[in-house]
Amino acid sequence: MRTTYISHGNTLLAPLVGLILCVPHYVQGTMLLGDVTQAAAAFLAVQGAFNWLIDNFPRLAECLSSANRVGNLLLAFDQLEAAETAPAMAADSHRKGPSLRP
């Protein structure tokens, strides 16, 4: 929810920053109105590119969470396999005959 506020707030404020920075030049006559509008649009385009991380944060967090779960599952399988083979080796060392475990 907070990422939505940040994303939409930045989208609304980015053109205003461009306008605030360019208005003094427009008033002095060193910039045309079209230049001010292009600068505001450029600020919006750059801000949209920076917002990519905020917009995709939930998906990135989901992906990282899934990767962590798979890693924990593989670690648990490795620990289970090690726990199964350790008692079998200890039991095989006491016996002289063949065993069914590999």
C-alpha positions, 0 to 999 in steps of 0.5 A: 500500500505504501509503495502505491502512495510513493509511486503515484505521489512521485508521478504527480510531483515529477512534472511539478519539479520540472515546472518549478525549476523552469518557470524562472527561466520562462519568466526571464524570457530565456525559455519558451513555453514549449521548452518548459513543457518538454522539461516537465515531460522529461522529468516525468519520463525519468521519474517513471524509469526510477519508479520501476523498482518501486512499481515492481517491488512486490514481484521482486519480493515474491521472487526472492521469497520463492527462491529462499523457500526452494533453497531451504527445501533443498537444504532440508533434503540434503540434511535428511539424506545425511541423517539417513546415511549416517545411522546406516553406516554406523549400523553397517560397521557393527554387522559383518553381513550384507545390508540392504541400504546402499 
